[in-house]
């Protein structure tokens, strides 16, 4: 696999997901290096493979769309984009994830998804009321961060 810069992979992911898509889509005014540039049309879903042991044990592979996440055991979580690389949790999974685990140990209020410098997607969960500020991936972990999961993009469906 050849190394690709964050902005290049991010843009490819956005195009495949339909986020950096046709003119007229509602814009969040994000840089092309972010995981979110515009709201996606319904139906685009990214298959993200759990890459780190924590993700493998708790979420497994996930299907990520800009309006929902589907976990390996079939549990879903409705989300909505609120800023570049930031989503608000509209619902919680109705039951436990793999091996009886929960996503954050308590209710998740926000999620961030960003591409790191190695080409992995990092999903962070937050339990606080304050919306995470996402100017750079390093700034996405803070006091309200309750979980971080590592994935690689496997493809689109």
C-alpha positions in Angstrom: 0.0 0.0 0.0 1.5 3.4 -0.9 1.5 6.2 1.6 -1.0 9.0 0.9 -1.2 12.3 2.7 -4.1 13.0 5.0 -5.7 15.5 2.7 -5.5 13.1 -0.2 -7.1 10.2 1.6 -9.6 12.5 3.3 -10.7 13.9 0.0 -11.0 10.4 -1.6 -13.0 9.3 1.4 -15.3 12.4 1.2 -15.8 11.9 -2.5 -16.6 8.2 -2.1 -19.0 8.9 0.8 -20.6 11.7 -1.2 -19.6 14.4 1.3 -17.3 16.4 -1.0 -20.0 16.1 -3.6 -22.1 18.0 -6.1 -22.7 21.7 -6.0 -25.8 22.6 -4.2 -25.2 20.3 -1.2 -25.5 22.0 2.1 -21.9 23.1 3.0 -20.2 23.0 6.4 -17.3 25.1 4.9 -14.7 22.5 5.8 -11.1 22.3 4.4 -10.6 19.4 2.0 -8.2 17.9 4.5 -11.0 17.3 7.0 -13.2 14.2 7.0 -16.3 16.4 6.5 -16.6 18.9 3.7 -20.4 18.9 3.0 -23.4 16.9 4.1 -23.7 13.6 2.3 -26.6 12.5 0.2 -28.5 9.6 1.7 -27.2 6.1 0.9 -23.4 6.4 0.9 -21.8 4.2 3.6 -18.1 3.6 4.4 -16.9 0.2 5.6 -14.3 0.9 8.3 -12.3 -2.1 9.6 -11.4 -2.1 13.3 -7.6 -1.8 13.3 -6.7 -1.5 17.0 -7.5 -4.0 19.8 -9.9 -1.6 21.6 -12.0 -1.1 18.4 -11.8 -4.9 17.7 -13.1 -5.7 21.2 -15.8 -3.1 21.6 -17.2 -2.0 18.2 -15.8 -4.4 15.7 -15.9 -3.2 12.1 -18.4 -0.4 11.5 -20.5 1.0 8.7 -20.2 4.8 8.9 -22.7 7.2 7.2 -23.2 10.8 8.0 -26.5 10.0 9.7 -25.7 6.7 11.4 -23.1 4.2 12.6 -23.8 0.5 12.4 -21.6 -1.6 14.7 -20.4 -5.2 14.1 -23.2 -6.7 16.2 -25.9 -4.8 14.3 -26.5 -2.1 16.9 -27.0 1.3 15.4 -26.6 4.9 16.5 -28.1 7.9 14.7 -25.9 10.9 14.3 -26.0 14.3 12.7 -23.1 16.5 11.5 -22.8 19.7 13.4 -19.3 20.9 12.4 -16.3 19.8 10.4 -15.4 16.3 11.6 -18.0 16.6 14.5 -21.3 14.7 14.8 -23.9 14.9 17.5 -25.4 11.6 18.8 -29.1 11.6 18.2 -29.6 8.2 19.7 -27.5 5.7 21.7 -27.1 2.0 20.7 -30.2 0.2 22.1 -28.1 -2.5 23.6 -24.5 -3.4 24.4 -21.8 -3.7 21.7 -19.4 -6.6 21.4 -18.8 -8.7 24.6 -21.3 -6.5 26.5 -19.2 -3.4 26.2 -20.6 0.1 25.7 -19.2 2.8 23.4 -18.1 5.2 26.2 -19.2 3.7 29.5 -22.1 6.2 29.5 -24.2 8.3 27.1 -22.3 9.6 24.1 -23.1 13.2 23.2 -20.7 13.9 20.3 -18.4 11.9 18.0 -15.4 13.1 16.0 -13.9 11.2 13.0 -10.6 12.3 11.6 -7.9 10.9 9.4 -4.5 10.7 11.2 -1.1 11.1 9.5 -0.8 7.3 9.1 -4.0 6.9 7.1 -6.1 5.5 9.9 -9.5 6.9 10.8 -9.9 7.8 14.5 -13.4 7.8 16.0 -13.5 9.7 19.3 -16.5 9.6 21.6 -17.4 12.4 24.0 -19.7 12.4 27.0 -19.9 16.1 27.8 -22.3 18.8 26.8 -19.7 21.0 25.1 -19.3 20.5 21.3 -15.7 19.3 20.6 -13.7 21.9 18.6 -12.0 20.2 15.7 -9.4 22.6 14.2 -6.8 19.8 14.0 -6.9 16.1 14.9 -4.6 16.7 17.9 -7.3 19.0 19.3 -10.0 16.4 19.2 -9.2 14.7 22.5 -10.1 16.6 25.6 -11.6 16.4 29.1 -14.9 15.1 27.8 -13.3 12.4 25.5 -14.4 9.0 26.7 -13.2 6.7 24.0 -10.9 6.5 20.9 -11.2 3.8 18.2 -8.9 3.2 15.2 -10.1 2.0 11.8 -9.0 1.7 8.2 -11.2 2.4 5.2 -12.1 -0.9 3.6 -14.4 0.4 0.9 -17.8 1.9 0.2 -21.2 0.4 -0.3 
